């Protein structure tokens, strides 16, 4: 699990924001699939939420340190 957050920490702020947007869009699509019963594996929704949380955590860390914009 530590490897996932380390992979995110090496990304630039711009790349993190791109990843945040794409993850949010992916989660939106997954929620639609759940609502229409097209998604058979609900763990992908949970994994997406965890990925978004990791990205937001790293962005917040950088904001607090003063490294963001």
N, C-alpha and C positions, 0 to 999 in steps of 0.2 A: 504494500500500500504506500509506503514511503516513496517508492519510485515514481508514482503518479504525480505527487505534488512536486517532486524535484524536477520532473519534466516540464511542469507548468512554470516553475520559478525561473527557468532560464529564458523564457520568452520575453520579448519587449512589451512595453505597455500597449503599443498600438496593436500588436499581435494578440495580446490578451483581450483587448476590447473586441477584436474581430471574432475571437473564439467565443466570447460571451454572447455576442449577437447570434452567431450560428447555433450555439447551444440552446439559446432561448427559442429560436425558430424550430429547432429539432424537437424541443419539449412541447411546443404548441402542436406540432404535427402528431406527436405521440399521444397527446391528450385527445385529439380528434379521433385517432384510431381506437383508443380505449372506449370513447363514447359511442362509436359506431361498431364496436366489437370486431374490429379488424386486427387488433393486436393480440397475438396469442401469448407472448412472453412479456408479462408486466414488469419484470425486473429491469428491462431496458429503460423504463420511465424512471425508476429509482436511481439507476446508474447515471442517467442524464442529470438528475437533480443534484447528485453528489458531485458530478463534474462541474456543474455551474457553481456550486458552493466553493469548490477548490479555487476556481478562477476568481471569484469575488473575494475570497480570502486573500489571495496573493495581491490583487489590486488594492485592497484595503491596507495591507501591510506596507506596500510601497507608498501609499498616500500618507500614512502615519510617519514614515521615515522621511518623507519629503522627496522621494524619488519620482513621484508621478507628476508629470507636466509641471 
